[in-house]
Amino acid sequence: MKLLALETSTEHLSVAACAGTRQAVREVAGGAQASFTLLPAIEAVLGELELAVHDLDAIAFGQGPGAFTGLRTACAVAQGLALGSGVPLLPIDSLSQVAQSVRTQLPTVRRVLVTLDARMAQVYWGALQWQEDHWHAVLEVAVSDPQAVHWPSGWQASDDTVVAGSWVSPEGDLRQQVLGPHAWHAARPTAQALLALAPAAWQRGLAVAPEDAAPFYVRNKVAQTTAERQAQHPGGRA
């Protein structure tokens, strides 16, 4: 397949394209810079493979959860490219990307509890299990205080069952306290993971028209009040 992948849900923006076995990847500044850096990165990867947008079979984009502005940027740019070219879109969630990144490095891994930094002293988390050619949600993604994170029933840390993501507790190893001893793998959503997941998503009929694409928000509240920040940091800066 000829694919373009856009991932802007974190501070690390990544764009990748493939044409058969050939791939091109760019990683640049994300976050507040995403709206300025995304289009040049797209032009770079397509140019490297000598592809035009209308040559693509599909455009995959990171649907979320993640940074509010980043999710909107990826979705809007993907929609714009698709509307002008007639190329369908493949929205793919952040947790599946993290799980895929781990499985790419460790092919024996089949179950991943994903924990992503959600800011506001919270965590995006969920559990996924590998089934044939895709990740199946065992625990649907949620956002909560870290203490609420837990293993699915019957799961425990092992060679094929790990914890992965970007959640790092600033107050000691809270993950170990909450989940017990386990192997943890630092991982984040990436465009390369999108490319790996896109063919199976395509085969499963998950492509959507551009007007039907949308970011995946787990929470609607994206900022804290001054009082809430002060309550978390008494006696210090909010």
C-alpha positions as CSV (number, residue, x, y, z in Angstrom):
1,M,0.0,0.0,0.0
2,K,0.9,3.6,-0.4
3,L,0.2,5.4,2.9
4,L,0.8,8.7,4.7
5,A,0.7,8.8,8.5
6,L,0.4,11.8,10.7
7,E,0.9,11.7,14.5
8,T,0.7,15.0,16.5
9,S,-0.9,14.0,19.8
10,T,2.3,14.7,21.9
11,E,5.2,17.1,21.9
12,H,6.9,14.9,19.4
13,L,5.4,15.3,15.9
14,S,6.1,12.5,13.5
15,V,5.2,12.0,9.8
16,A,5.8,8.9,7.8
17,A,5.0,7.6,4.3
18,C,5.4,4.2,2.6
19,A,5.3,2.8,-0.9
20,G,5.6,-0.9,-0.6
21,T,8.7,-1.7,1.5
22,R,10.1,1.9,1.1
23,Q,9.6,4.3,3.9
24,A,10.3,7.9,4.7
25,V,10.1,9.4,8.2
26,R,10.4,12.9,9.7
27,E,10.3,13.8,13.4
28,V,10.1,17.5,14.2
29,A,8.9,19.8,16.9
30,G,5.2,19.3,17.9
31,G,3.0,20.8,20.5
32,A,2.5,24.5,19.8
33,Q,4.7,24.2,16.7
34,A,2.6,21.5,15.0
35,S,0.6,23.8,12.8
36,F,3.8,25.2,11.4
37,T,5.9,22.0,11.1
38,L,3.4,19.4,9.9
39,L,2.9,20.5,6.3
40,P,6.6,20.8,5.5
41,A,7.2,17.4,7.0
42,I,4.4,15.9,4.8
43,E,6.0,17.5,1.8
44,A,9.4,16.1,2.7
45,V,8.3,12.4,3.2
46,L,6.1,12.4,0.0
47,G,8.9,14.0,-1.9
48,E,11.4,11.5,-0.7
49,L,9.2,8.7,-2.1
50,E,8.2,10.7,-5.2
51,L,4.5,10.4,-4.2
52,A,1.7,12.9,-4.6
53,V,-1.3,12.9,-2.3
54,H,-3.6,11.5,-5.0
55,D,-1.2,8.5,-5.3
56,L,-2.0,7.3,-1.8
57,D,-4.4,4.5,-0.9
58,A,-5.1,6.1,2.5
59,I,-4.0,8.6,5.1
60,A,-3.7,7.4,8.7
61,F,-3.7,9.9,11.5
62,G,-3.4,9.6,15.3
63,Q,-6.9,10.0,16.6
64,G,-6.0,10.3,20.3
65,P,-6.3,10.6,23.2
66,G,-3.6,13.2,23.5
67,A,-3.0,17.0,23.4
68,F,-6.2,18.8,22.4
69,T,-4.6,21.1,19.8
70,G,-2.4,18.4,18.4
71,L,-5.3,16.1,17.8
72,R,-7.2,18.8,16.0
73,T,-4.2,19.7,13.9
74,A,-3.7,16.1,12.6
75,C,-7.4,15.6,11.9
76,A,-7.9,18.9,10.1
77,V,-4.8,18.5,7.9
78,A,-5.7,14.9,7.1
79,Q,-9.3,16.0,6.2
80,G,-7.9,18.8,4.0
81,L,-5.6,16.5,2.1
82,A,-8.4,13.9,1.7
83,L,-11.0,16.3,0.5
84,G,-8.7,17.6,-2.2
85,S,-7.7,14.1,-3.4
86,G,-10.5,11.7,-2.7
87,V,-8.2,9.6,-0.4
88,P,-9.9,7.9,2.5
89,L,-8.8,8.3,6.1
90,L,-7.8,5.8,8.8
91,P,-8.2,7.1,12.3
92,I,-6.0,5.0,14.8
93,D,-6.0,5.5,18.5
94,S,-2.9,6.4,20.6
95,L,-2.9,3.4,22.8
96,S,-2.8,0.9,19.9
97,Q,0.2,2.9,18.5
98,V,2.1,2.5,21.8
99,A,1.3,-1.2,22.0
100,Q,2.5,-1.6,18.4
101,S,5.7,0.2,19.1
102,V,6.5,-2.2,21.9
103,R,5.5,-5.3,19.8
104,T,7.8,-4.1,17.0
105,Q,10.8,-4.2,19.4
106,L,9.5,-7.3,21.3
107,P,7.5,-9.6,19.0
108,T,6.6,-12.0,21.9
109,V,4.5,-9.3,23.6
110,R,0.8,-9.9,23.3
111,R,-0.7,-7.9,26.1
112,V,0.0,-4.3,27.0
113,L,-1.3,-2.1,29.7
114,V,-0.8,1.4,28.2
115,T,-0.3,4.4,30.6
116,L,0.1,7.8,28.9
117,D,0.8,11.2,30.6
118,A,-2.5,13.1,30.4
119,R,-1.2,16.1,32.4
120,M,-3.3,17.7,35.1
121,A,-1.9,14.9,37.4
122,Q,-3.8,12.3,35.4
123,V,-3.2,9.3,33.2
124,Y,-4.7,8.0,30.0
125,W,-4.8,4.3,30.2
126,G,-6.2,1.1,28.9
127,A,-5.3,-2.5,28.2
128,L,-4.9,-4.1,24.7
129,Q,-4.4,-7.7,23.6
130,W,-2.9,-8.8,20.2
131,Q,-5.4,-10.7,18.1
132,E,-4.2,-12.1,14.7
133,D,-3.4,-8.7,13.1
134,H,-4.6,-6.0,15.4
135,W,-4.9,-4.8,18.9
136,H,-8.2,-5.5,20.7
137,A,-9.2,-3.4,23.7
138,V,-9.6,-5.4,26.9
139,L,-10.0,-2.3,29.0
140,E,-11.3,0.7,27.1
141,V,-9.3,3.9,27.3
142,A,-10.0,6.1,30.4
143,V,-8.5,9.1,32.0
144,S,-8.1,9.1,35.8
145,D,-5.8,9.7,38.7
146,P,-2.9,7.3,38.7
147,Q,-4.1,5.4,41.7
148,A,-7.1,4.2,39.6
149,V,-4.9,2.4,37.0
150,H,-5.2,-1.4,37.4
151,W,-4.5,-4.7,35.5
152,P,-7.4,-6.4,33.7
153,S,-8.8,-9.4,35.5
154,G,-6.5,-12.4,35.1
155,W,-3.5,-10.3,33.9
156,Q,-0.2,-10.1,35.6
157,A,3.2,-9.0,34.5
158,S,5.1,-11.6,32.4
159,D,7.3,-11.9,29.4
160,D,4.3,-11.4,27.1
161,T,2.4,-8.9,29.3
162,V,4.0,-5.5,29.9
163,V,3.3,-1.9,30.8
164,A,4.2,0.8,28.3
165,G,3.8,4.5,27.7
166,S,4.9,7.9,28.8
167,W,3.5,8.1,32.4
168,V,6.4,8.8,34.8
169,S,5.5,9.6,38.4
170,P,7.3,12.6,39.8
171,E,6.8,11.2,43.4
172,G,8.8,8.0,43.4
173,D,7.8,5.0,41.4
174,L,4.0,5.2,41.8
175,R,3.6,2.7,38.9
176,Q,5.2,0.0,41.0
177,Q,3.0,0.9,44.0
178,V,-0.2,0.7,41.9
179,L,0.6,-2.2,39.6
180,G,3.2,-4.2,41.5
181,P,6.5,-5.4,40.0
182,H,6.4,-5.2,36.2
183,A,8.5,-4.5,33.1
184,W,7.9,-1.0,31.8
185,H,8.7,0.2,28.4
186,A,9.0,3.9,27.5
187,A,6.9,4.4,24.3
188,R,4.8,7.1,22.6
189,P,2.5,7.2,19.6
190,T,4.5,7.5,16.4
191,A,3.8,7.7,12.6
192,Q,5.8,4.5,12.1
193,A,3.4,2.6,14.4
194,L,0.5,4.1,12.3
195,L,2.1,2.7,9.2
196,A,2.4,-0.7,10.8
197,L,-1.3,-0.7,12.0
198,A,-2.9,0.9,8.9
199,P,-3.0,-2.2,6.5
200,A,-4.9,-4.3,9.0
201,A,-7.2,-1.4,9.8
202,W,-7.8,-1.0,6.0
203,Q,-8.6,-4.7,5.7
204,R,-11.1,-4.5,8.6
205,G,-13.0,-1.8,6.8
206,L,-12.1,1.0,9.2
207,A,-11.4,3.7,6.6
208,V,-13.7,6.7,6.8
209,A,-14.7,9.6,4.5
210,P,-13.0,12.9,5.5
211,E,-16.2,14.4,6.7
212,D,-16.7,11.5,9.2
213,A,-13.2,11.7,10.7
214,A,-12.9,13.2,14.2
215,P,-10.4,13.3,17.1
216,F,-10.9,11.0,20.0
217,Y,-11.3,13.0,23.2
218,V,-11.5,11.1,26.5
219,R,-12.1,14.2,28.5
220,N,-13.7,17.6,27.5
221,K,-11.9,19.6,30.2
222,V,-8.5,20.5,28.9
223,A,-7.3,23.0,31.5
224,Q,-7.4,23.5,35.3
225,T,-8.6,26.5,37.1
226,T,-6.1,28.5,39.2
227,A,-7.7,27.1,42.4
228,E,-7.3,23.5,41.1
229,R,-3.6,24.0,40.3
230,Q,-3.0,25.6,43.7
231,A,-4.7,22.7,45.5
232,Q,-2.2,20.3,43.7
233,H,0.8,22.5,44.6
234,P,0.1,24.1,48.0
235,G,2.5,26.7,49.0
236,G,4.1,26.7,45.6
237,R,3.5,28.0,42.1
238,A,0.3,26.9,40.5
